C-alpha cells in the first residue's frame, strides 16, 4: 500500500456507532425552515462559503453547515461539514479546486472542479470506515471537473437498509491524469473529503 493510500485510510478512520444518530440542532432548524446558524456560515470571500451560497445555501444538496470552516495545520486548504456532506478546498490541485461529497437518496455523489489545468481522465479512490481503498478510473465532465456516483447499499436491483441504525463514513480523493504513449502522467492527489451515511 503506498503512502497516499495509507494517508487516505488514516484520515478516513472513524469510530462508528450502530446506535441511531442524533439530528444536529442545525439540521433540526433547517428541516423546520429556520435559517442556518449564522455563526457557522463561512464569510464572503471563502471559496467554500461562496460556492455554497451560489448553489442555494441551505436549500442546496448540502443543507446548513454543521461546523465552521477550518484550515489544516500542516498544509494549505480548508474544509467544512454540512448536514448532507462535506466541501474541501484542495489548492494542491489548483488554487480554486473544491472537492465535495454529499448523499442523495441511495447515492453518494463525489464531485471536483476548479482544477488548475486540464486532464484527460481522473482516478478516484474511496474507502469505507477506514478500510482498504478502491480505485476507479472516471471520465471528465469538463477538462477541469468531474464526478463519481456510487450506490454502496444497492445491487442487483435492490437496496439494503438498517433503518438508520448503522452509520458508515465514505472517504474520497481524486487525481487528474493525462494519457501518454507508455502510460499515464498523473498529478497530485486531492485532500480527502468524506460523508457519514446512515442507512
C-alpha positions as CSV (number, residue, x, y, z in Angstrom):
1,X,0.0,0.0,0.0
2,X,1.5,3.3,-1.0
3,X,1.8,6.4,1.2
4,X,-1.2,8.1,-0.4
5,X,-3.5,5.1,0.4
6,X,-2.2,5.0,4.0
7,X,-2.9,8.7,4.3
8,X,-6.4,8.4,3.0
9,X,-7.2,5.5,5.2
10,X,-5.8,7.2,8.3
11,X,-7.8,10.3,7.7
12,X,-10.9,8.3,6.9
13,X,-10.8,6.1,10.0
14,X,-13.6,6.9,12.4
15,X,-15.3,5.2,15.3
16,X,-18.8,4.4,14.1
17,X,-21.7,3.6,16.4
18,X,-24.6,1.4,15.5
19,X,-26.9,3.4,17.5
20,X,-29.3,5.9,15.9
21,X,-27.6,9.2,15.1
22,X,-28.9,12.3,16.9
23,X,-30.0,15.0,14.5
24,X,-27.8,18.1,14.9
25,X,-29.5,21.3,16.0
26,X,-28.6,22.9,12.7
27,X,-30.3,20.1,10.8
28,X,-33.4,20.4,13.0
29,X,-33.6,24.1,12.3
30,X,-33.2,23.7,8.6
31,X,-35.8,21.0,8.5
32,X,-38.2,23.4,10.2
33,X,-37.4,26.1,7.6
34,X,-35.5,28.2,10.0
35,X,-32.3,29.9,8.7
36,X,-28.9,28.3,9.3
37,X,-26.8,29.2,12.3
38,X,-25.1,32.4,11.1
39,X,-22.1,31.7,13.2
40,X,-21.3,28.6,11.1
41,X,-21.7,30.2,7.7
42,X,-18.4,30.8,6.0
43,X,-17.8,34.5,5.2
44,X,-17.9,36.0,1.7
45,X,-14.5,35.6,0.0
46,X,-14.3,32.0,1.2
47,X,-14.3,29.6,-1.7
48,X,-16.3,27.1,0.3
49,X,-18.8,29.7,1.5
50,X,-19.2,31.4,-1.9
51,X,-19.7,28.1,-3.6
52,X,-22.3,27.0,-1.1
53,X,-24.2,30.3,-1.4
54,X,-24.0,30.1,-5.3
55,X,-25.9,26.8,-5.4
56,X,-28.7,27.8,-3.0
57,X,-27.2,27.8,0.5
58,X,-29.4,25.9,3.0
59,X,-31.7,24.9,0.1
60,X,-28.8,23.2,-1.7
61,X,-28.0,19.5,-1.6
62,X,-25.6,20.2,1.3
63,X,-28.1,21.9,3.6
64,X,-26.9,24.0,6.5
65,X,-23.3,23.9,7.8
66,X,-22.8,21.9,11.0
67,X,-19.2,23.2,11.6
68,X,-17.3,26.3,10.9
69,X,-14.8,26.3,8.0
70,X,-11.5,25.0,9.4
71,X,-7.9,25.1,7.9
72,X,-5.4,22.4,8.1
73,X,-2.4,22.7,10.5
74,X,0.1,21.1,8.1
75,X,-1.0,22.3,4.6
76,X,-2.9,24.9,2.6
77,X,-6.6,24.1,2.3
78,X,-9.7,24.1,4.4
79,X,-12.9,22.1,5.0
80,X,-16.4,22.4,6.2
81,X,-19.1,19.9,7.1
82,X,-22.8,20.3,6.2
83,X,-25.9,18.3,7.1
84,X,-25.6,16.2,4.0
85,X,-21.9,16.2,3.1
86,X,-18.5,18.0,3.2
87,X,-16.7,20.5,1.0
88,X,-12.9,20.8,0.9
89,X,-10.7,23.4,-0.6
90,X,-7.7,21.5,-2.1
91,X,-5.3,24.0,-3.6
92,X,-2.6,21.5,-4.4
93,X,-4.7,20.7,-7.5
94,X,-5.3,24.4,-8.3
95,X,-6.0,27.5,-6.3
96,X,-9.7,27.2,-7.0
97,X,-10.1,23.5,-6.5
98,X,-13.1,22.3,-4.5
99,X,-13.7,18.6,-3.8
100,X,-17.1,17.8,-2.3
101,X,-19.3,14.9,-1.4
102,X,-22.9,14.5,-0.4
103,X,-25.7,11.9,-0.1
104,X,-28.6,12.0,-2.5
105,X,-31.1,9.2,-1.8
106,X,-29.3,5.9,-2.1
107,X,-26.4,7.5,-3.9
108,X,-23.2,9.1,-2.8
109,X,-22.1,11.9,-5.1
110,X,-18.4,12.9,-5.2
111,X,-17.5,16.0,-7.3
112,X,-14.5,18.1,-8.0
113,X,-13.9,21.3,-10.0
114,X,-11.7,24.3,-10.4
115,X,-8.5,22.3,-11.2
116,X,-5.6,24.4,-12.2
117,X,-5.1,22.6,-15.6
118,X,-7.0,20.3,-17.9
119,X,-6.8,16.5,-17.6
120,X,-7.8,13.6,-19.9
121,X,-9.3,11.5,-17.1
122,X,-9.4,11.1,-13.3
123,X,-8.6,8.4,-10.8
124,X,-10.8,8.3,-7.7
125,X,-10.0,6.3,-4.6
126,X,-12.7,5.7,-2.0
127,X,-12.8,3.8,1.3
128,X,-15.5,2.8,3.8
129,X,-14.9,3.2,7.5
130,X,-11.1,3.4,7.0
131,X,-11.0,0.1,5.2
132,X,-9.0,-0.8,2.1
133,X,-9.2,1.8,-0.7
134,X,-10.8,1.0,-4.0
135,X,-9.5,2.9,-7.1
136,X,-11.7,3.6,-10.2
137,X,-11.0,5.5,-13.4
138,X,-13.6,8.0,-14.5
139,X,-14.1,10.4,-17.4
140,X,-14.3,14.1,-17.1
141,X,-17.3,16.4,-17.1
142,X,-15.0,19.2,-18.4
143,X,-11.2,19.2,-18.6
144,X,-11.2,20.8,-15.1
145,X,-14.0,18.9,-13.4
146,X,-15.6,15.5,-12.9
147,X,-17.8,13.4,-10.7
148,X,-18.2,9.8,-9.4
149,X,-21.5,8.5,-8.2
150,X,-21.9,5.2,-6.3
151,X,-24.8,3.4,-4.6
152,X,-23.0,1.4,-1.9
153,X,-26.0,-0.3,-0.4
154,X,-27.6,-1.3,-3.7
155,X,-27.0,-4.1,-6.1
156,X,-29.0,-6.4,-8.4
157,X,-31.9,-4.0,-8.4
158,X,-32.4,-4.0,-4.6
159,X,-31.1,-1.8,-1.8
160,X,-30.4,-2.8,1.8
161,X,-31.1,-0.7,4.9
162,X,-30.8,-0.9,8.7
163,X,-33.4,1.9,9.0
164,X,-30.8,4.4,10.1
165,X,-29.2,2.2,12.8
166,X,-25.9,1.9,11.1
167,X,-23.6,4.8,10.1
168,X,-20.7,4.5,7.7
169,X,-18.1,7.0,6.7
170,X,-17.1,7.1,3.0
171,X,-13.9,9.0,2.1
172,X,-12.7,10.1,-1.3
173,X,-9.7,11.5,-3.1
174,X,-9.1,12.3,-6.7
175,X,-6.2,13.0,-9.1
176,X,-6.1,14.1,-12.7
177,X,-4.2,12.1,-15.4
178,X,-3.1,12.5,-19.0
179,X,-2.8,9.6,-21.4
180,X,0.8,9.0,-22.6
181,X,2.5,6.8,-25.1
182,X,3.9,4.5,-22.4
183,X,1.4,5.1,-19.6
184,X,-0.3,7.8,-17.7
185,X,1.1,11.1,-16.3
186,X,-0.9,11.9,-13.2
187,X,-0.9,14.9,-10.9
188,X,-1.1,15.0,-7.1
189,X,-4.0,13.6,-5.0
190,X,-6.6,15.9,-3.5
191,X,-7.1,16.4,0.2
192,X,-9.7,13.7,1.3
193,X,-13.3,14.6,1.8
194,X,-15.9,12.3,3.4
195,X,-19.6,11.9,4.2
196,X,-21.3,10.0,7.0
197,X,-24.2,7.9,5.7
198,X,-26.9,6.4,7.9
199,X,-28.8,3.6,6.2
